[in-house]
Amino acid sequence: MAERHIGIILHGATGRMGTTQHLRNLLAIRADGGLRLRNGDDLIPDVQLAGRDGAKLAALAKAHHVDRWTTDLDAALADPANAIFFDCAITGYRAPFARKAIAAGKHVYLEKPIAPSLEEAMALARLAAEAGVKNGVIQDKVHLPGLMKLRMLRDAGFFGKILSVKVEFGWWVFDGLFQPSQRSSWNYRKAEGGGLVLDMYAHFRYMLDRVVAPVTRVLCRTAIQTPTRVDERGNQYTVDTDDAAYALMELEGGIIATVMSSWASRLRRDDMLQIQIDGTHGSAVAGLHDCRTQSLFNTPKPPWNADARQPMNFYHQWQDVPDNIAYRPSFRACWEDFLRHVAEDAPFVPTLLEGAKAVQLAELAYRSDAEGRWLEVPPLTL
């Protein structure tokens, strides 16, 4: 048994996702003595923080006891000690950085979406394949306990024939006029890669594909429901891209999905993301962590009487799926799977081609909105 160190360039480390999710989980792997490989070796992540603001990088490195940071990305890419380039900076600038990393022979791992357009996403996926570098996109939601329980139920045949899926996502994002906004202003600027569809349909594509069935058709309507917001400098600006989207999707096997997402909606459900699957033999409702089921044999017959209050409490008629296993933190699971893929060629599902599929769905949703019609989701191949 030996220690093996692997250099990882963490580009965009000072952003919210870079610090709270990616850096935190990579350091957790390091603190636990590394990732145990099949041959007994321990793989130790050796992170180099990269970005534009040297002062922020230095402060972040000091706070987390990280030895390496740089504002010179070219030098980091030229360093043979670095094997992996990871980007979680602003969406609109992701692909050019990834192309430089591929040209430098680095394995490439990216936050979603991998590019602002399908053409650019497919070009990136092909470039990585031609260069022979390992590549992938973050698909964190499938590692959450709620979705893992849904997939377990599907694989066990609990649903019978799946009939429909309902996805509800979102919360109220303040506009900054009276309370600070919870999201960065670039999320509401199209030129910087903003837009709810581009951001969240990347998640919805892999969630539906991997937990239920592949998406085959889409009909979408988008909206700008909070047209004026205040940015980080206190300046008002006009929102020019969608902050809400309402879609119907058809999945393989004739399954119908309704997907409702909004950053201008107040919560009256169990979680900020909720998925319900209805089947002939049973149904399940899951949030990020909890999952509740109702089988065919436990399904009640509620009375319909508009002149009297409903006597049944529908929330009380569902049964919890227990936490029978220890679930890994979702972003740590993503990193462990990719590190195994790089270090020992372990199988890996979410390649950049899967990332391109996510961009494809977003692009088709925007086109459906513009044309007011159903659109087919054709298969993608390299």
Order of alpha helices (4+ residues) and beta strands (2+ residues): beta-alpha-beta-beta-alpha-beta-alpha-beta-alpha-beta-alpha-beta-alpha-beta-alpha-beta-beta-beta-beta-beta-beta-beta-beta-beta-alpha-alpha-beta
